[in-house]
Amino acid sequence: MAKFIEEFKEFAFKGNVFDMAVGVIIGGAFGKIVTSVVGDLIMPLVAAAWGVNVSDLKIELKPGVPEVVDEAGEVVTEAIEAVTWNYGAFIQNVLDFFIIALCLFIIVKLAAKASALRKKKQAEEAAAEPEPEPTKEEVLLTEIRDLLKNK
């Protein structure tokens, strides 16, 4: 059992597991933000422009039946809800997806650009650094090599 716990600790405390956990948590929070942007900011504007709330759009496939009550107030027939095809909710989810995809695309593009700039800066710094002066031993060995070549 102790070996199992040690192996689990080794697995759980690796950096990539924590990175993944942080990514999942940030992703969940990001999803909530995007859902709020769509539901609370964009869709009300669409509703104002179209005159209808998009998430309420639906087609009634089978009408509902109201509850029937007799004179004594007892329920004779239970109410049956209408069967609807809620395409407005689908439109809202598709819009959520496209906004999330757009945000992720922008983040990936910015990260790639930042990485390219960092690599370019590192390359420029490496090119700007002067060649290190050879040590006394290297100079001496080079002279000996050159003398041996001449013989």
Secondary structure as a PSIPRED ss2 file (coil, helix, strand):
# PSIPRED VFORMAT (PSIPRED V4.0)

   1 M C   1.000  0.000  0.000
   2 A H   0.000  1.000  0.000
   3 K H   0.000  1.000  0.000
   4 F H   0.000  1.000  0.000
   5 I H   0.000  1.000  0.000
   6 E H   0.000  1.000  0.000
   7 E H   0.000  1.000  0.000
   8 F H   0.000  1.000  0.000
   9 K H   0.000  1.000  0.000
  10 E H   0.000  1.000  0.000
  11 F H   0.000  1.000  0.000
  12 A H   0.000  1.000  0.000
  13 F C   1.000  0.000  0.000
  14 K C   1.000  0.000  0.000
  15 G H   0.000  1.000  0.000
  16 N H   0.000  1.000  0.000
  17 V H   0.000  1.000  0.000
  18 F H   0.000  1.000  0.000
  19 D H   0.000  1.000  0.000
  20 M H   0.000  1.000  0.000
  21 A H   0.000  1.000  0.000
  22 V H   0.000  1.000  0.000
  23 G H   0.000  1.000  0.000
  24 V H   0.000  1.000  0.000
  25 I H   0.000  1.000  0.000
  26 I H   0.000  1.000  0.000
  27 G H   0.000  1.000  0.000
  28 G H   0.000  1.000  0.000
  29 A H   0.000  1.000  0.000
  30 F H   0.000  1.000  0.000
  31 G H   0.000  1.000  0.000
  32 K H   0.000  1.000  0.000
  33 I H   0.000  1.000  0.000
  34 V H   0.000  1.000  0.000
  35 T H   0.000  1.000  0.000
  36 S H   0.000  1.000  0.000
  37 V H   0.000  1.000  0.000
  38 V H   0.000  1.000  0.000
  39 G H   0.000  1.000  0.000
  40 D H   0.000  1.000  0.000
  41 L H   0.000  1.000  0.000
  42 I H   0.000  1.000  0.000
  43 M H   0.000  1.000  0.000
  44 P H   0.000  1.000  0.000
  45 L H   0.000  1.000  0.000
  46 V H   0.000  1.000  0.000
  47 A H   0.000  1.000  0.000
  48 A H   0.000  1.000  0.000
  49 A H   0.000  1.000  0.000
  50 W H   0.000  1.000  0.000
  51 G C   1.000  0.000  0.000
  52 V C   1.000  0.000  0.000
  53 N C   1.000  0.000  0.000
  54 V H   0.000  1.000  0.000
  55 S H   0.000  1.000  0.000
  56 D H   0.000  1.000  0.000
  57 L C   1.000  0.000  0.000
  58 K C   1.000  0.000  0.000
  59 I E   0.000  0.000  1.000
  60 E E   0.000  0.000  1.000
  61 L E   0.000  0.000  1.000
  62 K E   0.000  0.000  1.000
  63 P C   1.000  0.000  0.000
  64 G C   1.000  0.000  0.000
  65 V E   0.000  0.000  1.000
  66 P C   1.000  0.000  0.000
  67 E C   1.000  0.000  0.000
  68 V E   0.000  0.000  1.000
  69 V E   0.000  0.000  1.000
  70 D C   1.000  0.000  0.000
  71 E C   1.000  0.000  0.000
  72 A C   1.000  0.000  0.000
  73 G C   1.000  0.000  0.000
  74 E C   1.000  0.000  0.000
  75 V E   0.000  0.000  1.000
  76 V E   0.000  0.000  1.000
  77 T E   0.000  0.000  1.000
  78 E C   1.000  0.000  0.000
  79 A C   1.000  0.000  0.000
  80 I E   0.000  0.000  1.000
  81 E C   1.000  0.000  0.000
  82 A C   1.000  0.000  0.000
  83 V E   0.000  0.000  1.000
  84 T E   0.000  0.000  1.000
  85 W E   0.000  0.000  1.000
  86 N C   1.000  0.000  0.000
  87 Y H   0.000  1.000  0.000
  88 G H   0.000  1.000  0.000
  89 A H   0.000  1.000  0.000
  90 F H   0.000  1.000  0.000
  91 I H   0.000  1.000  0.000
  92 Q H   0.000  1.000  0.000
  93 N H   0.000  1.000  0.000
  94 V H   0.000  1.000  0.000
  95 L H   0.000  1.000  0.000
  96 D H   0.000  1.000  0.000
  97 F H   0.000  1.000  0.000
  98 F H   0.000  1.000  0.000
  99 I H   0.000  1.000  0.000
 100 I H   0.000  1.000  0.000
 101 A H   0.000  1.000  0.000
 102 L H   0.000  1.000  0.000
 103 C H   0.000  1.000  0.000
 104 L H   0.000  1.000  0.000
 105 F H   0.000  1.000  0.000
 106 I H   0.000  1.000  0.000
 107 I H   0.000  1.000  0.000
 108 V H   0.000  1.000  0.000
 109 K H   0.000  1.000  0.000
 110 L H   0.000  1.000  0.000
 111 A H   0.000  1.000  0.000
 112 A H   0.000  1.000  0.000
 113 K H   0.000  1.000  0.000
 114 A H   0.000  1.000  0.000
 115 S H   0.000  1.000  0.000
 116 A H   0.000  1.000  0.000
 117 L H   0.000  1.000  0.000
 118 R H   0.000  1.000  0.000
 119 K H   0.000  1.000  0.000
 120 K H   0.000  1.000  0.000
 121 K H   0.000  1.000  0.000
 122 Q H   0.000  1.000  0.000
 123 A H   0.000  1.000  0.000
 124 E H   0.000  1.000  0.000
 125 E H   0.000  1.000  0.000
 126 A H   0.000  1.000  0.000
 127 A H   0.000  1.000  0.000
 128 A H   0.000  1.000  0.000
 129 E C   1.000  0.000  0.000
 130 P C   1.000  0.000  0.000
 131 E C   1.000  0.000  0.000
 132 P C   1.000  0.000  0.000
 133 E C   1.000  0.000  0.000
 134 P C   1.000  0.000  0.000
 135 T C   1.000  0.000  0.000
 136 K H   0.000  1.000  0.000
 137 E H   0.000  1.000  0.000
 138 E H   0.000  1.000  0.000
 139 V H   0.000  1.000  0.000
 140 L H   0.000  1.000  0.000
 141 L H   0.000  1.000  0.000
 142 T H   0.000  1.000  0.000
 143 E H   0.000  1.000  0.000
 144 I H   0.000  1.000  0.000
 145 R H   0.000  1.000  0.000
 146 D H   0.000  1.000  0.000
 147 L H   0.000  1.000  0.000
 148 L H   0.000  1.000  0.000
 149 K H   0.000  1.000  0.000
 150 N H   0.000  1.000  0.000
 151 K C   1.000  0.000  0.000
